[in-house]
């Protein structure tokens, strides 16, 4: 009986909350919030007609693409494209299971908790795999625009992955933990006990925001899609369900990364539990999204070479910050 409860609980955990259904729903809500925020920043209305304040617009856009005709690509490996999109979707959703929504989820008398020491590394690797596999989908089309967009995506990812990985390690070093859940509960007490760490924390947070612009393909790092140059980048040849899921993967990736950033850098900043804790994490993700939106609407795209120079310039700085944080904690 205990085994059945465990299996059933894991199924609900992975499919309903905080798994696939909740992740997709939250990603589409995040898309609506982002579109409304950036529209207001640009003196536009944003989604306004479908549902209260246009909140149903992302859902209807997704459903519309699902019903559109899906056109196979002549000369491309369509089967590889489908596999790449499917695996990218899986790798995007799986990290959501490690976000500490609240202290254990009691389902059928079984408390589910996938957290373990080192899960931060696993989540960052999965998110990196998701982006790389999406580039593979573009290359598999054997078409010039997706190929160029995928090449740019890979070049850009090589530039931002190192600084963002090192930046996320700073909260881990400050707390002495590699578990997302442990960092979430320890980051604020650690900063209060060692105020000098706030300086290291602040530099890491600023570099994280810069790297997030590149990871989420926001200005000034919209290089992989660059509509005025290569149409829509790696997604140029995709239609119907493929295009719907590519957009969905991007929104899921953005949702997880903004919430993860809030979890690692701000932690359990407000002492709430249960449903209120879930709301706090979502609102925290909105906060990071607003900061990303400020850069996106206020900056224009730069060239690939300039982006690489800018992102690689941050690597020695964040390495220095990480080293000083290690030294302060007495590890080295």
N, C-alpha and C positions, 0 to 999 in steps of 0.2 A: 504493500500500500504506500509506504514511504517512497519507494522508487517511482511509482506512478505519479505521485504528487510532485516529485522533483522534475520528472520529465515534462509533465504538463506545465509546471511553473516556468521551466526554461523555454518552452514553446511560446507561452504568453510573453515572456520577457523579451524574446527575440523578434516576435512578430507584431505585438500590440504596443507595449510600452516597456522600455523606451526604444523598441526595435523599429521594424520597417514602417508600420502604419503611422506611428507617432512622428517618426523622422521625416517622412514625406509630407505629412500635414504641417509640421513646424517649418520645414524648408519653404513651403509655398507661402506660409504666413510671413516668414522672414523676407521673401521676395516682395510681397506686398508692402511691408514696412519700408524696405529699401527704396522701392519705387516712389512711395509717397514722400519719404524724407528728401531724396534727391530732387524730386519734382518741386518741392517747396523751396529748396535751396536755389533752384534755377527759375523760380517764379512761374512754375507751371502747376497744374492741378494734379497730375498723376491719375491713377485709376480712380474713377468716381461713380460709375453707373451701375456696375453689377454687384449688388449687395450693398450693405451699409458702408459708405465711404469707399466703395469699389473693392471690398475685401475678397470677393469671389473671383476677381479678374484673373489672378494666377492659376486658380483651379480650372477655370474655363479655358484659358490658353493651353494648359496641359491637355485637357480633354479634346480640344479642337485638333491639336497636333496628332493625338492618338488616332483620330478618325481620318486624317489626311492620307492620301495615297503615298505608299512607300515605294520609291523608285530604286531598283538595283543599279549599281554603278558598273557601266561597261568597262572591262579591263581591270576592275578592282576585285579584291578578295572579299566578297560580301559576307561569307561565313566568318572570316576572321574579324571583320568589323562587328558583327553581332556578338561574338565571344568577347571582344575587347570591351564593348559597351556593358555587357552583362557583368564581367569581372570588375570593371571600374565602379559600377553601381554597388556591388557587394563590398568592395574595399572602402567605399564611401560611407556606407551605412554601419558597418561593423564597429568603428570607433565610438559611435553613439552609446554603445553598451557599457563603456568604461567611464562615461561622464557620471559623477556622483550626484544623481538627482536627489536622493535622500539616503539616509543611513539604512540600507537594506530594503528590499521590497518583499513584504510578507504575502506570499501567494500560497494558499493551501498549506499553511503552517510551515512553509519552507522559505527561509530567508535567502534570497538570491543576491549574490555579491561576486562579481567577476573580477574585482580589483585584486591586483597582486603587485609585488615590488618589481618595478621595471615595465609596467604597462604603459607608461608615458612613451618609452622608446617604441613599443609595438604600435601605438596609435600614430606616431609621427611617420613610421615606416609605411603603414597602411595608407595614409593620406598621400605620401609621396608616390607610392605604387599607383594609386588611383589616377593621378595626373599623368604619369608616364604611360599608363595603358591607354589613356584617352588620346595621347599623341600617336600611339600605335594604330588606333582606329583611323586617324587621319591619313597616316602613311599608307595603310592598307587600301585606301581608295585608288591609289596609283594615279592621282590627279594633281595638277600643278599647284593649285591654291591650297588645298588641304596639306599637301606635302610641305609647302613653305611655312604654313601656319604651325604644323607639327614641329618642324625644325626650330622655329622661333620659340615654341613652347618648351622644348627640351633645353635649348640654350638658356632661356630665362630661368627654368627650374634649377639648372646647375648653379645658377648665380644666387638664387634666394634660399635654397634648401639648407646650405651650411649656416648662414647667419640666423635663420629662423630656428633651426635645430639648436644652435648654441644659446640663443636667447631664451628658449624654453627650458634650457638646462639651468639657467641662473636661479629661478625659483626652486628648482630641485636642489641645488647646492645650498641655497639659503636655508631651506628646511631640513636638508640632509635626507630627503626621501626621493624615490623614483616612482612612487605610486601616485597617480593623479588624485585619488581620494585622500591620501595622506597629505599631499601638498595643499589641497583644498582646505583641509582643516588646520594646517600648521603655518601657512604663509603669513597671516596677519599676526599671530602671537610671536613668530620668529622676528618679524620686522619691529614689533614693539619692544621685544627684549634686546634687540641689537639695532638701534636707530641708524648706525652708520651703513647698514645694509640697504637702507632706503635709497641711497645714492646709486648703488649698483643696480637695484631693482628698477629705478627710474630710467637709467640708460638702456637696460635690457628691454623695457617696455616700449621705449621710443623706437629702438631698432626693430622690435617685433611689429609695430604698426607700419613701419616702412616696408618690411618684408611681406607683410600681409597684403599690401597693395599689389605686389608682384605675384604672390600666390593666388590671389583672387582675380587677377588680370584686370585691376582697376587702374585708372590714371594715376601716375604717368606711365604705367606698365601695361597698357592694353596692346602690347606689341604682337602677341600671337594671333589676335583677330583683326586688328588694323583695317577696318572696313574700307577706308579710302585707298588702300593699297592692294589688299588680297581678299576683298569681298567680306568673308566671315571667317577667315582663317581655317583651322582644321575641321570646322563643321560645315564648310561651304557646300559639299556634295550631299549632305544628309537631309532627308525629308521624313515626314510622317512620324512613326513611332521612334525611329532612331534619333531624330532631332528632338523629340519630346523628352526622351531619356537623357540625352546629352545636356539639355537645359536643366533637367531635374538633378543630374549628378553635380552640375556646377552649383546649384542652390543648396544641395545637401552638404557639399564640401564647405561652402561658405558658412552655413549654419553651424556645423561642428567646429570650424576653426574659430569663429567669433566667440562661441560659448566656451571652448577650451581655453582661449586666451583670457577670458574673464575668470575662469576657474583657477588657472595657474597664477595669475598676477593679483587678483583681488580676493580669491578664496571665499571662505564663509564669513564675509564682512558684516553681514546682518544675522544675528543669532535667531534664525527661524528654522522650523522643521516642517516635514510633511508637504502638503500642497503649496504652502507659502515658500518653501525652499525651491520648489520647481519653478514657481513664478519668479523668484529672485534670479535664478540662473537665466531664465528667458529674457528678463529685463536687462540683466547684465550683458547678454549677447546683443541686445538692442543698443546698449551704450557703446560697445565696441563698433557696432555697425554704423552708428552716427559718426564716430571718429573717422572710420574708413570712408564714409560718404563725403565728409568735408574735404578730404584729399582728392577724392574722385571728381567732385564737381569744381574744385578750385584749381586743378592742374590740367595741363594738356600732355598728350603723349610725347615721349622722347624716343630717340633712336635706340636700337638694340645695343649697340656698342656703348652708348652713354649709360644705359640701364645697367649693363654688366659692370662698368667701372664704378657706378654708384653703389651697387649691391656688394661687390667685392671689397670696396673701401670699408664697409661696415664690419667685415670679417675680422681684421686685426683688432678693431676696437672692441668687439664683443668678446674676442679671445682674451684681451687684456682684462676686461671686466670679470670674465669667468675666472681667470687666474687669480685676480685680487680677492674675489669672493672665496675661492679655495684657500688662499693664504690666510684670510681673516678667520676662517673656521678652523685653521690649524691642520688641514688635510695634507698640505705640502710642507 
